[in-house]
Amino acid sequence: MKPLMYGYIRVASDAPDDEVDGIERQMRCFAEAEGFSYATTFYEYQNGSQAAFNELIQELRRAEARHVVMPSLEHLSSHRILCASMVERLETDADALVLTPGDT
């Protein structure tokens, strides 16, 4: 059985639906190529919100999953310190590893 991988995308208010769908397809392909079973994507729609991020952490704990993929760390935050804090929170609160397609 393949380990689960969850996706996370922060969606800009002006992002076209087909662009967001393409990003998710890329993350799904990445997960499959790396030997994971892609579970679902958590979408953050509101600028500054962490609601979907918090739901992601809860789901990682519930499913005992350890892997998250996102297009880039900028989807967490463009602010360097906040981004690092969010990665740390995924690592400490959910024991999760964050991957971006360019990592491998």
Secondary structure, DSSP 4 states (H G I P E B T S, - for coil): -PPEEEEEEEPPTT--HHHHHHHHHHHHHHHHHTT-EEEEEEEE-STT--HHHHHHHHHHHHHT--EEE-S-GGGT-SSHHHHHHHHHHHHHHH--EEE-GGG-
